[in-house]
């Protein structure tokens, strides 16, 4: 089974969203689900321990080229999500995407177009995207 397109998912969300149809409700649910994603990742670190966070100052060599600089900048993450934590984080990301789609629907924004524009911006700016 192939994954649905963004538009198909947005249409599905529009059909399923019954309780929280107010823009304010959707905004607050969007924030709440984003916080739940953060919490699931935090629990993978603090409760499960399948991943570890080793945050330090990013080391940059002023003489390095851009490709080397990318390799020097670390993610601060060590390890990999276990199956249980991967499932929990994925579920929270799914809820977050649901409410992001609901917000886009209420504001008449097509996520396909958002992705295309962001991809074009990334292609144009390349490494200078600064994200």
WOGI-V405013 format. One line per field, one symbol per residue. psi: psi as a letter, one per 30 degrees, with the letter a starting at -180 (. if undefined). A space follows every 50 residues. Layout:
BEGIN
psi=???
END
This chain:
BEGIN
psi=klklleeeeeeeeeefjeeifkeeeeeeeeeeeeeeeeeeeeeeefeegf lkkiklkkkkjffkleeeeeeejlfgkkakkleeeeeeeeeeeeeeeefe eeeeefghkjeeeeeeeeeeeeeefbfgfh.
END
